[in-house]
């Protein structure tokens, strides 16, 4: 079974120390998306977008 976006997001957050502002931003975006969206595929896609954001943040910080 391949990893879902939520699984990857959880792994990134537990394995790396992101600033609180970054985590708060991502969590806020995910909560807003969940409230206004009933399409599960769209929710998963948006979660992958947030995963890419965190991965890019790590690259910029040299991790």
Backbone as XML, in Angstrom:
<?xml version="1.0"?>
<chain id="A" units="angstrom">
  <residue number="1" name="UNK">
    <atom name="N" x="0.841" y="-1.184" z="0.000"/>
    <atom name="CA" x="0.000" y="0.000" z="0.000"/>
    <atom name="C" x="0.881" y="1.241" z="0.000"/>
  </residue>
  <residue number="2" name="UNK">
    <atom name="N" x="0.581" y="2.173" z="-0.861"/>
    <atom name="CA" x="1.373" y="3.400" z="-0.907"/>
    <atom name="C" x="0.904" y="4.359" z="0.185"/>
  </residue>
  <residue number="3" name="UNK">
    <atom name="N" x="1.801" y="5.236" z="0.548"/>
    <atom name="CA" x="1.502" y="6.197" z="1.609"/>
    <atom name="C" x="0.508" y="7.252" z="1.123"/>
  </residue>
  <residue number="4" name="UNK">
    <atom name="N" x="-0.396" y="7.628" z="2.003"/>
    <atom name="CA" x="-1.296" y="8.737" z="1.695"/>
    <atom name="C" x="-0.573" y="10.043" z="2.015"/>
  </residue>
  <residue number="5" name="UNK">
    <atom name="N" x="-1.135" y="11.137" z="1.558"/>
    <atom name="CA" x="-0.551" y="12.446" z="1.838"/>
    <atom name="C" x="-0.511" y="12.705" z="3.336"/>
  </residue>
  <residue number="6" name="UNK">
    <atom name="N" x="-1.559" y="12.294" z="4.037"/>
    <atom name="CA" x="-1.601" y="12.483" z="5.483"/>
    <atom name="C" x="-0.500" y="11.728" z="6.197"/>
  </residue>
  <residue number="7" name="UNK">
    <atom name="N" x="-0.207" y="10.517" z="5.719"/>
    <atom name="CA" x="0.863" y="9.718" z="6.319"/>
    <atom name="C" x="2.222" y="10.391" z="6.116"/>
  </residue>
  <residue number="8" name="UNK">
    <atom name="N" x="2.458" y="10.883" z="4.912"/>
    <atom name="CA" x="3.724" y="11.552" z="4.608"/>
    <atom name="C" x="3.837" y="12.846" z="5.413"/>
  </residue>
  <residue number="9" name="UNK">
    <atom name="N" x="2.753" y="13.594" z="5.491"/>
    <atom name="CA" x="2.737" y="14.831" z="6.269"/>
    <atom name="C" x="3.078" y="14.546" z="7.729"/>
  </residue>
  <residue number="10" name="UNK">
    <atom name="N" x="2.458" y="13.528" z="8.288"/>
    <atom name="CA" x="2.714" y="13.152" z="9.671"/>
    <atom name="C" x="4.181" y="12.752" z="9.875"/>
  </residue>
  <residue number="11" name="UNK">
    <atom name="N" x="4.721" y="11.994" z="8.939"/>
    <atom name="CA" x="6.122" y="11.575" z="9.043"/>
    <atom name="C" x="7.063" y="12.773" z="8.994"/>
  </residue>
  <residue number="12" name="UNK">
    <atom name="N" x="6.805" y="13.706" z="8.085"/>
    <atom name="CA" x="7.647" y="14.906" z="7.983"/>
    <atom name="C" x="7.628" y="15.704" z="9.281"/>
  </residue>
  <residue number="13" name="UNK">
    <atom name="N" x="6.439" y="15.877" z="9.842"/>
    <atom name="CA" x="6.297" y="16.690" z="11.053"/>
    <atom name="C" x="6.982" y="16.025" z="12.246"/>
  </residue>
  <residue number="14" name="UNK">
    <atom name="N" x="6.934" y="14.704" z="12.317"/>
    <atom name="CA" x="7.554" y="14.023" z="13.456"/>
    <atom name="C" x="9.069" y="13.887" z="13.298"/>
  </residue>
  <residue number="15" name="UNK">
    <atom name="N" x="9.555" y="13.831" z="12.066"/>
    <atom name="CA" x="10.991" y="13.629" z="11.844"/>
    <atom name="C" x="11.798" y="14.922" z="11.784"/>
  </residue>
  <residue number="16" name="UNK">
    <atom name="N" x="11.136" y="16.049" z="11.592"/>
    <atom name="CA" x="11.840" y="17.319" z="11.442"/>
    <atom name="C" x="11.259" y="18.355" z="12.396"/>
  </residue>
  <residue number="17" name="UNK">
    <atom name="N" x="12.073" y="19.321" z="12.742"/>
    <atom name="CA" x="11.624" y="20.395" z="13.622"/>
    <atom name="C" x="11.318" y="21.640" z="12.794"/>
  </residue>
  <residue number="18" name="UNK">
    <atom name="N" x="10.051" y="21.784" z="12.471"/>
    <atom name="CA" x="9.594" y="22.958" z="11.728"/>
    <atom name="C" x="9.256" y="24.056" z="12.726"/>
  </residue>
  <residue number="19" name="UNK">
    <atom name="N" x="9.457" y="25.310" z="12.336"/>
    <atom name="CA" x="9.034" y="26.416" z="13.206"/>
    <atom name="C" x="7.519" y="26.370" z="13.419"/>
  </residue>
  <residue number="20" name="UNK">
    <atom name="N" x="7.089" y="26.845" z="14.566"/>
    <atom name="CA" x="5.658" y="26.855" z="14.875"/>
    <atom name="C" x="4.855" y="27.618" z="13.831"/>
  </residue>
  <residue number="21" name="UNK">
    <atom name="N" x="5.403" y="28.691" z="13.307"/>
    <atom name="CA" x="4.687" y="29.484" z="12.305"/>
    <atom name="C" x="4.414" y="28.665" z="11.042"/>
  </residue>
  <residue number="22" name="UNK">
    <atom name="N" x="5.364" y="27.844" z="10.635"/>
    <atom name="CA" x="5.195" y="27.002" z="9.444"/>
    <atom name="C" x="4.111" y="25.961" z="9.705"/>
  </residue>
  <residue number="23" name="UNK">
    <atom name="N" x="4.197" y="25.291" z="10.847"/>
    <atom name="CA" x="3.207" y="24.260" z="11.172"/>
    <atom name="C" x="1.808" y="24.855" z="11.317"/>
  </residue>
  <residue number="24" name="UNK">
    <atom name="N" x="1.728" y="26.013" z="11.935"/>
    <atom name="CA" x="0.436" y="26.676" z="12.121"/>
    <atom name="C" x="-0.172" y="27.042" z="10.766"/>
  </residue>
  <residue number="25" name="UNK">
    <atom name="N" x="0.653" y="27.515" z="9.848"/>
    <atom name="CA" x="0.191" y="27.874" z="8.516"/>
    <atom name="C" x="-0.361" y="26.651" z="7.781"/>
  </residue>
  <residue number="26" name="UNK">
    <atom name="N" x="0.403" y="25.562" z="7.785"/>
    <atom name="CA" x="-0.027" y="24.342" z="7.095"/>
    <atom name="C" x="-1.311" y="23.795" z="7.725"/>
  </residue>
  <residue number="27" name="UNK">
    <atom name="N" x="-1.358" y="23.733" z="9.039"/>
    <atom name="CA" x="-2.545" y="23.224" z="9.720"/>
    <atom name="C" x="-3.770" y="24.093" z="9.418"/>
  </residue>
  <residue number="28" name="UNK">
    <atom name="N" x="-3.585" y="25.401" z="9.442"/>
    <atom name="CA" x="-4.687" y="26.301" z="9.129"/>
    <atom name="C" x="-5.205" y="26.112" z="7.719"/>
  </residue>
  <residue number="29" name="UNK">
    <atom name="N" x="-4.290" y="25.929" z="6.774"/>
    <atom name="CA" x="-4.691" y="25.708" z="5.386"/>
    <atom name="C" x="-5.461" y="24.399" z="5.244"/>
  </residue>
  <residue number="30" name="UNK">
    <atom name="N" x="-4.981" y="23.346" z="5.905"/>
    <atom name="CA" x="-5.659" y="22.055" z="5.824"/>
    <atom name="C" x="-7.043" y="22.105" z="6.467"/>
  </residue>
  <residue number="31" name="UNK">
    <atom name="N" x="-7.149" y="22.797" z="7.580"/>
    <atom name="CA" x="-8.449" y="22.915" z="8.238"/>
    <atom name="C" x="-9.427" y="23.699" z="7.377"/>
  </residue>
  <residue number="32" name="UNK">
    <atom name="N" x="-8.978" y="24.782" z="6.780"/>
    <atom name="CA" x="-9.849" y="25.578" z="5.906"/>
    <atom name="C" x="-10.320" y="24.757" z="4.711"/>
  </residue>
  <residue number="33" name="UNK">
    <atom name="N" x="-9.415" y="23.993" z="4.144"/>
    <atom name="CA" x="-9.753" y="23.158" z="2.995"/>
    <atom name="C" x="-10.758" y="22.077" z="3.393"/>
  </residue>
  <residue number="34" name="UNK">
    <atom name="N" x="-10.573" y="21.487" z="4.549"/>
    <atom name="CA" x="-11.474" y="20.425" z="4.995"/>
    <atom name="C" x="-12.884" y="20.954" z="5.247"/>
  </residue>
  <residue number="35" name="UNK">
    <atom name="N" x="-12.980" y="22.171" z="5.760"/>
    <atom name="CA" x="-14.290" y="22.732" z="6.079"/>
    <atom name="C" x="-15.111" y="23.048" z="4.834"/>
  </residue>
  <residue number="36" name="UNK">
    <atom name="N" x="-14.455" y="23.492" z="3.798"/>
    <atom name="CA" x="-15.190" y="23.930" z="2.618"/>
    <atom name="C" x="-15.156" y="22.968" z="1.460"/>
  </residue>
  <residue number="37" name="UNK">
    <atom name="N" x="-14.770" y="21.723" z="1.712"/>
    <atom name="CA" x="-14.556" y="20.816" z="0.596"/>
    <atom name="C" x="-15.062" y="19.424" z="0.952"/>
  </residue>
  <residue number="38" name="UNK">
    <atom name="N" x="-16.000" y="18.906" z="0.171"/>
    <atom name="CA" x="-16.525" y="17.554" z="0.384"/>
    <atom name="C" x="-15.906" y="16.536" z="-0.563"/>
  </residue>
  <residue number="39" name="UNK">
    <atom name="N" x="-15.047" y="16.965" z="-1.451"/>
    <atom name="CA" x="-14.416" y="16.088" z="-2.441"/>
    <atom name="C" x="-13.144" y="15.487" z="-1.844"/>
  </residue>
  <residue number="40" name="UNK">
    <atom name="N" x="-13.180" y="14.187" z="-1.544"/>
    <atom name="CA" x="-12.044" y="13.530" z="-0.894"/>
    <atom name="C" x="-10.781" y="13.550" z="-1.760"/>
  </residue>
  <residue number="41" name="UNK">
    <atom name="N" x="-10.939" y="13.412" z="-3.056"/>
    <atom name="CA" x="-9.780" y="13.447" z="-3.947"/>
    <atom name="C" x="-9.142" y="14.839" z="-3.943"/>
  </residue>
  <residue number="42" name="UNK">
    <atom name="N" x="-9.955" y="15.863" z="-3.918"/>
    <atom name="CA" x="-9.439" y="17.233" z="-3.866"/>
    <atom name="C" x="-8.732" y="17.486" z="-2.536"/>
  </residue>
  <residue number="43" name="UNK">
    <atom name="N" x="-9.282" y="16.961" z="-1.449"/>
    <atom name="CA" x="-8.637" y="17.108" z="-0.139"/>
    <atom name="C" x="-7.263" y="16.445" z="-0.140"/>
  </residue>
  <residue number="44" name="UNK">
    <atom name="N" x="-7.193" y="15.238" z="-0.715"/>
    <atom name="CA" x="-5.918" y="14.515" z="-0.778"/>
    <atom name="C" x="-4.909" y="15.296" z="-1.622"/>
  </residue>
  <residue number="45" name="UNK">
    <atom name="N" x="-5.359" y="15.838" z="-2.747"/>
    <atom name="CA" x="-4.471" y="16.631" z="-3.609"/>
    <atom name="C" x="-3.946" y="17.856" z="-2.874"/>
  </residue>
  <residue number="46" name="UNK">
    <atom name="N" x="-4.820" y="18.520" z="-2.129"/>
    <atom name="CA" x="-4.408" y="19.713" z="-1.391"/>
    <atom name="C" x="-3.423" y="19.342" z="-0.277"/>
  </residue>
  <residue number="47" name="UNK">
    <atom name="N" x="-3.644" y="18.192" z="0.344"/>
    <atom name="CA" x="-2.709" y="17.730" z="1.380"/>
    <atom name="C" x="-1.348" y="17.455" z="0.757"/>
  </residue>
  <residue number="48" name="UNK">
    <atom name="N" x="-1.320" y="16.854" z="-0.439"/>
    <atom name="CA" x="-0.040" y="16.648" z="-1.133"/>
    <atom name="C" x="0.643" y="17.983" z="-1.424"/>
  </residue>
  <residue number="49" name="UNK">
    <atom name="N" x="-0.134" y="18.991" z="-1.733"/>
    <atom name="CA" x="0.440" y="20.324" z="-1.977"/>
    <atom name="C" x="1.138" y="20.831" z="-0.711"/>
  </residue>
  <residue number="50" name="UNK">
    <atom name="N" x="0.542" y="20.599" z="0.440"/>
    <atom name="CA" x="1.149" y="21.025" z="1.702"/>
    <atom name="C" x="2.395" y="20.189" z="2.013"/>
  </residue>
  <residue number="51" name="UNK">
    <atom name="N" x="2.387" y="18.904" z="1.643"/>
    <atom name="CA" x="3.581" y="18.060" z="1.794"/>
    <atom name="C" x="4.718" y="18.649" z="0.963"/>
  </residue>
  <residue number="52" name="UNK">
    <atom name="N" x="4.418" y="19.009" z="-0.274"/>
    <atom name="CA" x="5.460" y="19.603" z="-1.137"/>
    <atom name="C" x="5.981" y="20.908" z="-0.547"/>
  </residue>
  <residue number="53" name="UNK">
    <atom name="N" x="5.096" y="21.699" z="0.035"/>
    <atom name="CA" x="5.523" y="22.939" z="0.687"/>
    <atom name="C" x="6.534" y="22.641" z="1.786"/>
  </residue>
  <residue number="54" name="UNK">
    <atom name="N" x="6.245" y="21.662" z="2.646"/>
    <atom name="CA" x="7.169" y="21.320" z="3.737"/>
    <atom name="C" x="8.480" y="20.754" z="3.190"/>
  </residue>
  <residue number="55" name="UNK">
    <atom name="N" x="8.396" y="19.923" z="2.161"/>
    <atom name="CA" x="9.622" y="19.381" z="1.555"/>
    <atom name="C" x="10.470" y="20.499" z="0.961"/>
  </residue>
  <residue number="56" name="UNK">
    <atom name="N" x="9.837" y="21.447" z="0.302"/>
    <atom name="CA" x="10.568" y="22.586" z="-0.266"/>
    <atom name="C" x="11.168" y="23.454" z="0.834"/>
  </residue>
  <residue number="57" name="UNK">
    <atom name="N" x="10.454" y="23.629" z="1.921"/>
    <atom name="CA" x="10.969" y="24.396" z="3.060"/>
    <atom name="C" x="12.241" y="23.736" z="3.590"/>
  </residue>
  <residue number="58" name="UNK">
    <atom name="N" x="12.208" y="22.413" z="3.707"/>
    <atom name="CA" x="13.390" y="21.693" z="4.179"/>
    <atom name="C" x="14.573" y="21.874" z="3.222"/>
  </residue>
  <residue number="59" name="UNK">
    <atom name="N" x="14.291" y="21.805" z="1.907"/>
    <atom name="CA" x="15.363" y="21.995" z="0.917"/>
    <atom name="C" x="15.981" y="23.381" z="1.042"/>
  </residue>
  <residue number="60" name="UNK">
    <atom name="N" x="15.148" y="24.391" z="1.221"/>
    <atom name="CA" x="15.656" y="25.759" z="1.351"/>
    <atom name="C" x="16.505" y="25.927" z="2.601"/>
  </residue>
  <residue number="61" name="UNK">
    <atom name="N" x="16.182" y="25.178" z="3.638"/>
    <atom name="CA" x="16.947" y="25.249" z="4.900"/>
    <atom name="C" x="18.158" y="24.324" z="4.883"/>
  </residue>
  <residue number="62" name="UNK">
    <atom name="N" x="18.319" y="23.568" z="3.796"/>
    <atom name="CA" x="19.497" y="22.701" z="3.663"/>
    <atom name="C" x="19.403" y="21.371" z="4.382"/>
  </residue>
  <residue number="63" name="UNK">
    <atom name="N" x="18.203" y="20.920" z="4.625"/>
    <atom name="CA" x="18.041" y="19.606" z="5.287"/>
    <atom name="C" x="17.741" y="18.539" z="4.269"/>
  </residue>
</chain>
